[in-house]
């Protein structure tokens, strides 16, 4: 089955693309997690700032920075299990969901996928929870290294061994992440959930009608 992703919140708007290098941090010798961050202006870091990603050992941005105001509900974009709930100094509070099945991903091959969402204010799930498309997993914010409220959205092809899930392309310069943008369907996860509930209600109604009809025979 080909991979199809759903928008985690509305409106869908990309503030920083995969592989971009628009983020800067203070050049003051402090631990990176304690430095202030800023966005380039006309492609140039502000005075006293340097590019962030080389300092983190990355070629560029490892995901999509999606528009999300504080308190925006972020939703799961795949059916899967919560394999990651943690806080990192750079990314703040985050959640990782791994798919139940493998998907075809064009040039990336066929693998399980992990979807990560970061810089959250709070998390609505715990490790091991089963989630479906549209389920609320957390609330957006600006925790960690961030210049404002948004949702850092990552996609990683993964496989599983005796220890657990691992990134297939860990050495690609993006810590195993690939560009999620080509895999979005154009449908919001929230709408997919509502559609699913509507279909379930119709099926339930049909079953009730069948039972009532048989009861009158």
C-alpha positions as CSV (number, residue, x, y, z in Angstrom):
1,X,0.0,0.0,0.0
2,X,1.3,3.5,-0.9
3,X,1.9,5.9,2.0
4,X,-0.8,8.5,2.4
5,X,-0.5,11.2,5.1
6,X,-3.2,13.5,6.5
7,X,-2.8,17.0,7.6
8,X,-2.3,17.1,11.4
9,X,-4.1,20.4,12.0
10,X,-5.7,23.3,10.0
11,X,-4.9,25.4,8.2
12,X,-2.1,23.5,6.4
13,X,0.7,26.0,5.8
14,X,4.4,25.3,5.7
15,X,6.6,27.9,7.5
16,X,9.9,26.0,6.8
17,X,10.4,23.2,4.3
18,X,12.4,20.0,4.6
19,X,16.1,20.5,4.0
20,X,15.9,24.3,4.4
21,X,18.3,26.2,6.6
22,X,16.4,29.2,7.8
23,X,17.1,28.9,11.5
24,X,19.9,30.6,13.5
25,X,21.0,30.6,17.1
26,X,23.1,32.9,19.2
27,X,26.8,32.6,18.8
28,X,27.7,33.0,22.5
29,X,29.3,29.8,23.6
30,X,26.4,28.6,25.7
31,X,25.0,25.0,25.3
32,X,22.9,25.1,22.1
33,X,19.7,24.2,24.0
34,X,20.1,27.4,26.1
35,X,20.7,29.8,23.2
36,X,18.0,32.0,21.7
37,X,16.9,31.2,18.1
38,X,15.9,33.4,15.3
39,X,14.9,33.2,11.6
40,X,17.1,34.4,8.8
41,X,16.2,37.8,7.2
42,X,16.7,37.8,3.4
43,X,18.8,34.6,3.8
44,X,21.1,36.1,6.4
45,X,21.3,35.3,10.2
46,X,20.9,38.4,12.4
47,X,24.1,39.9,13.9
48,X,25.5,37.7,16.7
49,X,23.7,34.6,15.3
50,X,25.0,31.6,13.3
51,X,23.2,28.9,11.4
52,X,21.7,26.3,13.7
53,X,21.7,23.0,11.8
54,X,25.4,22.6,11.2
55,X,25.8,22.9,15.0
56,X,23.4,20.0,15.4
57,X,25.2,17.8,12.9
58,X,22.5,18.1,10.3
59,X,22.5,19.2,6.6
60,X,19.3,21.2,7.1
61,X,15.8,21.1,8.5
62,X,14.7,17.5,9.3
63,X,11.0,18.0,8.7
64,X,8.3,20.6,8.0
65,X,7.5,23.5,10.3
66,X,3.8,23.6,10.0
67,X,1.7,26.6,11.1
68,X,0.1,26.0,14.5
69,X,-0.9,28.6,17.0
70,X,-0.6,27.8,20.8
71,X,-3.3,25.4,22.0
72,X,-3.9,24.0,18.5
73,X,-4.9,20.3,18.7
74,X,-2.4,18.1,16.8
75,X,-3.7,14.8,15.5
76,X,-2.3,11.5,14.4
77,X,-1.9,11.3,10.6
78,X,-1.5,7.5,10.6
79,X,-2.9,4.4,12.3
80,X,-0.2,3.1,14.6
81,X,1.3,2.8,18.1
82,X,2.9,5.5,20.2
83,X,6.6,4.5,20.4
84,X,8.0,7.8,21.6
85,X,7.0,10.3,24.2
86,X,9.8,12.4,25.4
87,X,11.4,15.8,26.0
88,X,14.6,16.9,24.2
89,X,16.5,20.1,24.9
90,X,16.4,21.1,21.3
91,X,12.9,19.9,20.2
92,X,11.0,20.3,23.4
93,X,8.1,17.9,24.1
94,X,7.4,15.4,21.3
95,X,5.4,12.3,20.2
96,X,6.4,9.6,17.8
97,X,3.8,7.2,16.2
98,X,4.9,4.1,14.2
99,X,2.6,2.6,11.6
100,X,1.0,-0.8,12.0
101,X,2.0,-1.8,8.5
102,X,4.6,-1.2,5.9
103,X,4.1,1.4,3.1
104,X,5.5,2.0,-0.4
105,X,7.4,5.2,-0.3
106,X,8.6,5.7,-4.0
107,X,12.4,6.0,-4.0
108,X,12.6,5.3,-0.3
109,X,11.4,1.7,-0.6
110,X,8.8,-0.2,1.5
111,X,9.0,0.3,5.3
112,X,7.2,1.0,8.4
113,X,7.0,4.7,9.1
114,X,7.4,6.9,12.2
115,X,5.7,10.2,12.3
116,X,7.1,12.7,14.9
117,X,5.5,16.0,16.1
118,X,7.5,18.3,18.3
119,X,7.5,21.6,20.3
120,X,4.3,20.5,22.0
121,X,2.8,22.1,25.1
122,X,1.2,18.9,26.4
123,X,0.7,15.3,25.2
124,X,-2.6,13.4,25.2
125,X,-1.2,9.9,24.7
126,X,1.3,7.6,26.5
127,X,3.7,4.9,25.3
128,X,2.1,1.9,23.9
129,X,-1.2,3.6,23.1
130,X,-2.9,2.6,19.8
131,X,-4.0,5.6,17.8
132,X,-6.0,6.1,14.6
133,X,-6.0,8.8,12.0
134,X,-7.6,11.9,13.6
135,X,-6.9,11.0,17.3
136,X,-5.7,14.0,19.3
137,X,-2.1,13.4,20.4
138,X,-1.1,16.7,21.8
139,X,-1.3,20.5,21.9
140,X,1.0,22.8,19.9
141,X,3.4,25.3,21.5
142,X,6.9,26.5,21.2
143,X,8.9,24.3,23.6
144,X,12.6,23.6,23.0
145,X,14.7,25.5,20.4
146,X,11.9,27.5,18.7
147,X,11.3,31.1,17.6
148,X,7.5,30.8,17.9
149,X,4.5,28.5,18.1
150,X,4.5,25.8,15.4
151,X,4.4,22.0,14.8
152,X,7.7,20.4,13.7
153,X,6.5,17.4,11.7
154,X,8.9,14.6,10.8
155,X,8.6,11.4,8.7
156,X,11.1,8.6,9.1
157,X,11.2,5.2,7.3
158,X,11.9,2.6,10.1
159,X,12.4,-1.2,10.5
160,X,12.3,-3.4,13.6
161,X,14.9,-5.7,15.1
162,X,15.2,-7.5,18.5
163,X,15.9,-4.2,20.2
164,X,13.1,-2.1,18.6
165,X,12.5,0.3,15.7
166,X,15.5,1.9,14.0
167,X,15.9,4.6,11.3
168,X,16.6,3.0,7.9
169,X,18.4,6.1,6.6
170,X,20.1,7.3,9.9
171,X,23.2,8.5,8.1
172,X,21.4,10.6,5.4
173,X,22.3,13.9,7.2
174,X,18.8,14.3,8.5
175,X,18.9,11.6,11.2
176,X,16.9,9.3,9.1
177,X,14.1,11.8,8.2
178,X,12.8,12.2,4.7
179,X,10.6,14.9,3.1
180,X,6.9,14.3,4.1
181,X,5.4,16.8,1.7
182,X,4.9,14.5,-1.3
183,X,2.9,12.0,0.8
184,X,0.1,14.3,2.0
185,X,-3.3,13.5,0.6
186,X,-4.8,17.0,0.9
187,X,-7.3,15.7,3.6
188,X,-7.2,16.8,7.2
189,X,-6.9,14.1,9.8
190,X,-9.8,15.6,11.8
191,X,-12.0,15.4,8.7
192,X,-10.9,11.8,8.1
193,X,-11.9,11.0,11.7
194,X,-15.3,12.6,11.3
195,X,-15.9,10.7,8.0
196,X,-14.9,7.5,9.8
197,X,-17.4,8.2,12.6
198,X,-20.1,9.0,10.1
199,X,-19.5,5.7,8.2
200,X,-19.6,3.8,11.5
201,X,-22.9,5.5,12.4
202,X,-24.4,4.5,9.0
203,X,-23.3,0.9,9.5
204,X,-24.8,0.8,12.9
205,X,-28.0,2.2,11.6
206,X,-28.1,-0.4,8.8
207,X,-27.6,-3.2,11.4
208,X,-30.4,-1.8,13.5
209,X,-32.7,-1.7,10.5
210,X,-31.8,-5.2,9.5
211,X,-32.5,-6.4,13.1
212,X,-35.8,-4.6,13.1
213,X,-36.8,-6.0,9.7
214,X,-36.0,-9.6,10.7
215,X,-38.0,-9.1,13.9
216,X,-41.1,-8.3,11.9
217,X,-40.8,-11.4,9.6
